[in-house]
Amino acid sequence: MLLVAVEVLFLARLYGFLSRWVHPWAAATGTLLFACSVDLALVPVHGLETPLCSLFVLLVVERTLDLAAGRSTGWRAGLSLGLCCGLVFLARTDAGLFCAAAMLLLAWRRRWVEVLSSSLCAAVTVAPWLAWNLWTFGTVVQTSARTHVYRASVLLEHRVGEGSLWLERMRQVGGSLDYLLGALGGRLVLVPLLLLLWAALRSPRATGSWRQALLLGGAPAVVLAVLYGFFGQFQHWYVHPLSCGLVIAVAFLLDRWLVRFSGWMRPVPLVALLALLAAAGLRQGWYHYPWQRANHEAALFLRDNTREDVVLGSFNAGILGYFSERTTINLDGAVNNDMLAVLESRSLFAYARKRGIDLFVEHDNEFRPNLVFAEPAERGRLEVLWSLPGRGSGPVLILRLPRPPSDSEKRAPPSGR
């Protein structure tokens, strides 16, 4: 409920901010593009930090435009921006790219006092968290991020095999950008967006504000989407703060269109964007991640059919751990810093025995590729105890960890040779 409240606050703030800068129609359309997207509307109920990040991204863009336009000046205004930048970084480290864009714009406008004060304030805001990371984990870089990048890279190489790794990465980039556009209505959204950009470039009364909005909102969103795709890290909830930047840019482009045209031409891109969004919503429906329901059913099955002291291991541990009421070890490294060393050493089964994991629980299509991180001699020794109906990623398998191989089995040549 707290994140839903943050989402409502964000939408109210988004409309208020846009109303100060652009035509009311453009402000309303930009806000509706965000509020009516199925993808974006469902993120808060997943319990993720992204609505909070989007709120801070919006505040960064708002304060930066005010500073660039001279609506606020001085070191106090810079401190306010710096605090927002620090909060963006704490909410999602990668969203700090929005802050970097803000600093570049202010430096280009030669607002050196504001750049210095905001940079210092941002550094002070994030310093305690960085210091705690260094003290606790010996690094200021999140181990979870390093683990995810490594795991995604290995799985990609394993999936591509003899194919072109570079080509596959470019396909991932295309999929990432496609998903970013999909949150606002699908690929066809490019048509009205390019039309709006053409109108902005040809507007006789154009100011620099729309270009600054593109730099602060649109550019970081696209760059981050490209990086997520290239490293195989794109997740649907990442779209939330990226779409925040994108709808700000769209609203400013809509404003240029409304300035340039009158009569029946004025509402054309507004209607087109909202119609595409509605069509995308109807096509997608109101259900995210169909395998989450299968995970929930598997968790209830485990609760009813296993001992209370059973320890589970899963690459998607959240739903299973909560609803099964069984101790669950996370294996993808999202909340388990041990996993980077485990994945690098290909010692998944040895780690499972060390942690006392009794059962692996995972969708078939998710678990089998991750066996590349297990000891080769034991990959074929897993015993499937139950196979439950799944959705989208194959059945949910509940597997028993193999016993350690005997000395004779270790010395024996692999089967088939």
GIPE-V272668 format. One record per residue. N is the residue number from 1. SS is DSSP state (hx for helix, st for strand, lp for the rest). PHI is phi in whole degrees, -180 to 180 (999 if undefined). Layout:
# GIPE-V272668
n->N ss->SS phi->PHI
n->N ss->SS phi->PHI
This chain:
# GIPE-V272668
n->1 ss->lp phi->999
n->2 ss->hx phi->-63
n->3 ss->hx phi->-69
n->4 ss->hx phi->-63
n->5 ss->hx phi->-63
n->6 ss->hx phi->-63
n->7 ss->hx phi->-62
n->8 ss->hx phi->-64
n->9 ss->hx phi->-61
n->10 ss->hx phi->-60
n->11 ss->hx phi->-64
n->12 ss->hx phi->-64
n->13 ss->hx phi->-67
n->14 ss->hx phi->-61
n->15 ss->hx phi->-65
n->16 ss->hx phi->-62
n->17 ss->hx phi->-65
n->18 ss->hx phi->-64
n->19 ss->hx phi->-63
n->20 ss->hx phi->-77
n->21 ss->hx phi->-116
n->22 ss->lp phi->-130
n->23 ss->lp phi->-58
n->24 ss->hx phi->-54
n->25 ss->hx phi->-63
n->26 ss->hx phi->-66
n->27 ss->hx phi->-64
n->28 ss->hx phi->-66
n->29 ss->hx phi->-66
n->30 ss->hx phi->-60
n->31 ss->hx phi->-67
n->32 ss->hx phi->-67
n->33 ss->hx phi->-58
n->34 ss->hx phi->-80
n->35 ss->hx phi->-68
n->36 ss->lp phi->-97
n->37 ss->lp phi->-76
n->38 ss->hx phi->-60
n->39 ss->hx phi->-55
n->40 ss->hx phi->-76
n->41 ss->hx phi->-69
n->42 ss->hx phi->-86
n->43 ss->lp phi->-59
n->44 ss->hx phi->-60
n->45 ss->hx phi->-77
n->46 ss->hx phi->-87
n->47 ss->lp phi->73
n->48 ss->lp phi->-103
n->49 ss->lp phi->-85
n->50 ss->hx phi->-64
n->51 ss->hx phi->-60
n->52 ss->hx phi->-65
n->53 ss->hx phi->-61
n->54 ss->hx phi->-62
n->55 ss->hx phi->-61
n->56 ss->hx phi->-70
n->57 ss->hx phi->-60
n->58 ss->hx phi->-59
n->59 ss->hx phi->-64
n->60 ss->hx phi->-63
n->61 ss->hx phi->-62
n->62 ss->hx phi->-60
n->63 ss->hx phi->-70
n->64 ss->hx phi->-68
n->65 ss->hx phi->-64
n->66 ss->hx phi->-63
n->67 ss->hx phi->-67
n->68 ss->hx phi->-65
n->69 ss->hx phi->-88
n->70 ss->lp phi->81
n->71 ss->lp phi->-72
n->72 ss->lp phi->-142
n->73 ss->lp phi->-143
n->74 ss->hx phi->94
n->75 ss->hx phi->-71
n->76 ss->hx phi->-65
n->77 ss->hx phi->-64
n->78 ss->hx phi->-65
n->79 ss->hx phi->-63
n->80 ss->hx phi->-62
n->81 ss->hx phi->-64
n->82 ss->hx phi->-62
n->83 ss->hx phi->-62
n->84 ss->hx phi->-64
n->85 ss->hx phi->-63
n->86 ss->hx phi->-63
n->87 ss->hx phi->-70
n->88 ss->hx phi->-60
n->89 ss->hx phi->-62
n->90 ss->hx phi->-72
n->91 ss->hx phi->-72
n->92 ss->lp phi->-150
n->93 ss->hx phi->-57
n->94 ss->hx phi->-67
n->95 ss->hx phi->-70
n->96 ss->hx phi->-59
n->97 ss->hx phi->-62
n->98 ss->hx phi->-62
n->99 ss->hx phi->-68
n->100 ss->hx phi->-62
n->101 ss->hx phi->-63
n->102 ss->hx phi->-64
n->103 ss->hx phi->-65
n->104 ss->hx phi->-63
n->105 ss->hx phi->-65
n->106 ss->hx phi->-66
n->107 ss->hx phi->-65
n->108 ss->hx phi->-64
n->109 ss->lp phi->-86
n->110 ss->lp phi->59
n->111 ss->lp phi->-96
n->112 ss->hx phi->-68
n->113 ss->hx phi->-62
n->114 ss->hx phi->-68
n->115 ss->hx phi->-62
n->116 ss->hx phi->-66
n->117 ss->hx phi->-67
n->118 ss->hx phi->-69
n->119 ss->hx phi->-65
n->120 ss->hx phi->-65
n->121 ss->hx phi->-65
n->122 ss->hx phi->-63
n->123 ss->hx phi->-63
n->124 ss->hx phi->-65
n->125 ss->hx phi->-66
n->126 ss->hx phi->-92
n->127 ss->hx phi->-58
n->128 ss->hx phi->-60
n->129 ss->hx phi->-67
n->130 ss->hx phi->-64
n->131 ss->hx phi->-65
n->132 ss->hx phi->-64
n->133 ss->hx phi->-59
n->134 ss->hx phi->-65
n->135 ss->hx phi->-69
n->136 ss->hx phi->-83
n->137 ss->hx phi->-114
n->138 ss->lp phi->79
n->139 ss->lp phi->-155
n->140 ss->lp phi->-93
n->141 ss->lp phi->-93
n->142 ss->lp phi->-62
n->143 ss->hx phi->-62
n->144 ss->hx phi->-61
n->145 ss->hx phi->-66
n->146 ss->hx phi->-63
n->147 ss->hx phi->-64
n->148 ss->hx phi->-66
n->149 ss->hx phi->-64
n->150 ss->hx phi->-63
n->151 ss->hx phi->-62
n->152 ss->hx phi->-64
n->153 ss->hx phi->-66
n->154 ss->hx phi->-66
n->155 ss->hx phi->-63
n->156 ss->hx phi->-65
n->157 ss->hx phi->-62
n->158 ss->hx phi->-67
n->159 ss->hx phi->-72
n->160 ss->hx phi->-73
n->161 ss->lp phi->65
n->162 ss->lp phi->-85
n->163 ss->lp phi->-77
n->164 ss->lp phi->-86
n->165 ss->hx phi->-65
n->166 ss->hx phi->-63
n->167 ss->hx phi->-63
n->168 ss->hx phi->-66
n->169 ss->hx phi->-64
n->170 ss->hx phi->-66
n->171 ss->hx phi->-64
n->172 ss->hx phi->-64
n->173 ss->hx phi->-62
n->174 ss->hx phi->-60
n->175 ss->hx phi->-65
n->176 ss->hx phi->-65
n->177 ss->hx phi->-66
n->178 ss->hx phi->-62
n->179 ss->hx phi->-68
n->180 ss->hx phi->-61
n->181 ss->hx phi->-69
n->182 ss->hx phi->-61
n->183 ss->lp phi->-65
n->184 ss->lp phi->-106
n->185 ss->lp phi->133
n->186 ss->lp phi->106
n->187 ss->lp phi->-62
n->188 ss->lp phi->-64
n->189 ss->hx phi->-59
n->190 ss->hx phi->-58
n->191 ss->hx phi->-63
n->192 ss->hx phi->-65
n->193 ss->hx phi->-66
n->194 ss->hx phi->-67
n->195 ss->hx phi->-63
n->196 ss->hx phi->-66
n->197 ss->hx phi->-63
n->198 ss->hx phi->-61
n->199 ss->hx phi->-65
n->200 ss->hx phi->-65
n->201 ss->hx phi->-66
n->202 ss->hx phi->-102
n->203 ss->lp phi->-68
n->204 ss->lp phi->-70
n->205 ss->lp phi->-114
n->206 ss->lp phi->-70
n->207 ss->lp phi->-108
n->208 ss->lp phi->-80
n->209 ss->hx phi->-64
n->210 ss->hx phi->-69
n->211 ss->hx phi->-67
n->212 ss->hx phi->-66
n->213 ss->hx phi->-65
n->214 ss->hx phi->-64
n->215 ss->hx phi->-66
n->216 ss->hx phi->-80
n->217 ss->hx phi->-108
n->218 ss->hx phi->-69
n->219 ss->hx phi->-63
n->220 ss->hx phi->-61
n->221 ss->hx phi->-62
n->222 ss->hx phi->-68
n->223 ss->hx phi->-62
n->224 ss->hx phi->-65
n->225 ss->hx phi->-61
n->226 ss->hx phi->-64
n->227 ss->hx phi->-65
n->228 ss->hx phi->-58
n->229 ss->hx phi->-66
n->230 ss->hx phi->-62
n->231 ss->lp phi->-93
n->232 ss->lp phi->67
n->233 ss->lp phi->-111
n->234 ss->lp phi->-71
n->235 ss->lp phi->-128
n->236 ss->hx phi->-63
n->237 ss->hx phi->-75
n->238 ss->hx phi->-65
n->239 ss->hx phi->-65
n->240 ss->hx phi->-57
n->241 ss->hx phi->-67
n->242 ss->hx phi->-65
n->243 ss->hx phi->-67
n->244 ss->hx phi->-58
n->245 ss->hx phi->-63
n->246 ss->hx phi->-68
n->247 ss->hx phi->-70
n->248 ss->hx phi->-63
n->249 ss->hx phi->-63
n->250 ss->hx phi->-62
n->251 ss->hx phi->-62
n->252 ss->hx phi->-69
n->253 ss->hx phi->-68
n->254 ss->hx phi->-60
n->255 ss->hx phi->-60
n->256 ss->hx phi->-65
n->257 ss->hx phi->-63
n->258 ss->hx phi->-67
n->259 ss->hx phi->-71
n->260 ss->hx phi->-79
n->261 ss->lp phi->-116
n->262 ss->lp phi->-136
n->263 ss->hx phi->71
n->264 ss->hx phi->-69
n->265 ss->hx phi->-72
n->266 ss->lp phi->-62
n->267 ss->lp phi->-84
n->268 ss->hx phi->-56
n->269 ss->hx phi->-68
n->270 ss->hx phi->-63
n->271 ss->hx phi->-65
n->272 ss->hx phi->-62
n->273 ss->hx phi->-63
n->274 ss->hx phi->-70
n->275 ss->hx phi->-67
n->276 ss->hx phi->-64
n->277 ss->hx phi->-64
n->278 ss->hx phi->-64
n->279 ss->hx phi->-64
n->280 ss->hx phi->-65
n->281 ss->hx phi->-65
n->282 ss->hx phi->-66
n->283 ss->hx phi->-69
n->284 ss->hx phi->-80
n->285 ss->lp phi->80
n->286 ss->lp phi->-106
n->287 ss->lp phi->-131
n->288 ss->lp phi->-98
n->289 ss->lp phi->47
n->290 ss->lp phi->-58
n->291 ss->hx phi->-74
n->292 ss->hx phi->-66
n->293 ss->hx phi->-65
n->294 ss->hx phi->-64
n->295 ss->hx phi->-63
n->296 ss->hx phi->-63
n->297 ss->hx phi->-65
n->298 ss->hx phi->-65
n->299 ss->hx phi->-63
n->300 ss->hx phi->-66
n->301 ss->hx phi->-62
n->302 ss->hx phi->-66
n->303 ss->hx phi->-61
n->304 ss->hx phi->-89
n->305 ss->hx phi->-127
n->306 ss->lp phi->-131
n->307 ss->lp phi->-67
n->308 ss->lp phi->-69
n->309 ss->lp phi->-93
n->310 ss->lp phi->-67
n->311 ss->st phi->-109
n->312 ss->st phi->-104
n->313 ss->st phi->-128
n->314 ss->st phi->-155
n->315 ss->lp phi->-80
n->316 ss->lp phi->-127
n->317 ss->hx phi->-93
n->318 ss->hx phi->-61
n->319 ss->hx phi->-63
n->320 ss->hx phi->-62
n->321 ss->hx phi->-65
n->322 ss->hx phi->-76
n->323 ss->hx phi->-86
n->324 ss->hx phi->-79
n->325 ss->lp phi->61
n->326 ss->lp phi->-120
n->327 ss->st phi->-58
n->328 ss->st phi->-130
n->329 ss->st phi->-96
n->330 ss->st phi->-75
n->331 ss->lp phi->-112
n->332 ss->lp phi->-95
n->333 ss->lp phi->88
n->334 ss->lp phi->-64
n->335 ss->lp phi->-134
n->336 ss->lp phi->-147
n->337 ss->lp phi->-70
n->338 ss->lp phi->-68
n->339 ss->hx phi->-71
n->340 ss->hx phi->-61
n->341 ss->hx phi->-66
n->342 ss->hx phi->-65
n->343 ss->hx phi->-67
n->344 ss->hx phi->-66
n->345 ss->hx phi->-91
n->346 ss->lp phi->54
n->347 ss->lp phi->-126
n->348 ss->hx phi->-60
n->349 ss->hx phi->-70
n->350 ss->hx phi->-62
n->351 ss->hx phi->-66
n->352 ss->hx phi->-61
n->353 ss->hx phi->-67
n->354 ss->hx phi->-62
n->355 ss->hx phi->-88
n->356 ss->lp phi->76
n->357 ss->lp phi->-72
n->358 ss->lp phi->-93
n->359 ss->st phi->-136
n->360 ss->st phi->-92
n->361 ss->st phi->-130
n->362 ss->st phi->-167
n->363 ss->st phi->-64
n->364 ss->hx phi->-55
n->365 ss->hx phi->-70
n->366 ss->hx phi->-91
n->367 ss->hx phi->-76
n->368 ss->hx phi->-61
n->369 ss->hx phi->-60
n->370 ss->hx phi->-75
n->371 ss->hx phi->-66
n->372 ss->hx phi->-62
n->373 ss->hx phi->-93
n->374 ss->lp phi->-102
n->375 ss->lp phi->-63
n->376 ss->hx phi->-56
n->377 ss->hx phi->-69
n->378 ss->hx phi->-112
n->379 ss->hx phi->-62
n->380 ss->hx phi->-91
n->381 ss->hx phi->-100
n->382 ss->lp phi->-67
n->383 ss->st phi->-109
n->384 ss->st phi->-82
n->385 ss->st phi->-84
n->386 ss->st phi->-140
n->387 ss->st phi->-127
n->388 ss->st phi->-102
n->389 ss->lp phi->-57
n->390 ss->lp phi->-123
n->391 ss->lp phi->-136
n->392 ss->lp phi->90
n->393 ss->lp phi->-127
n->394 ss->lp phi->84
n->395 ss->lp phi->-66
n->396 ss->st phi->-85
n->397 ss->st phi->-96
n->398 ss->st phi->-116
n->399 ss->st phi->-119
n->400 ss->st phi->-92
n->401 ss->lp phi->-66
n->402 ss->lp phi->-69
n->403 ss->lp phi->-70
n->404 ss->lp phi->-59
n->405 ss->lp phi->-66
n->406 ss->lp phi->-73
n->407 ss->hx phi->-61
n->408 ss->hx phi->-68
n->409 ss->hx phi->-68
n->410 ss->hx phi->-65
n->411 ss->hx phi->-82
n->412 ss->lp phi->-70
n->413 ss->lp phi->-68
n->414 ss->lp phi->-58
n->415 ss->lp phi->-63
n->416 ss->lp phi->94
n->417 ss->lp phi->-119
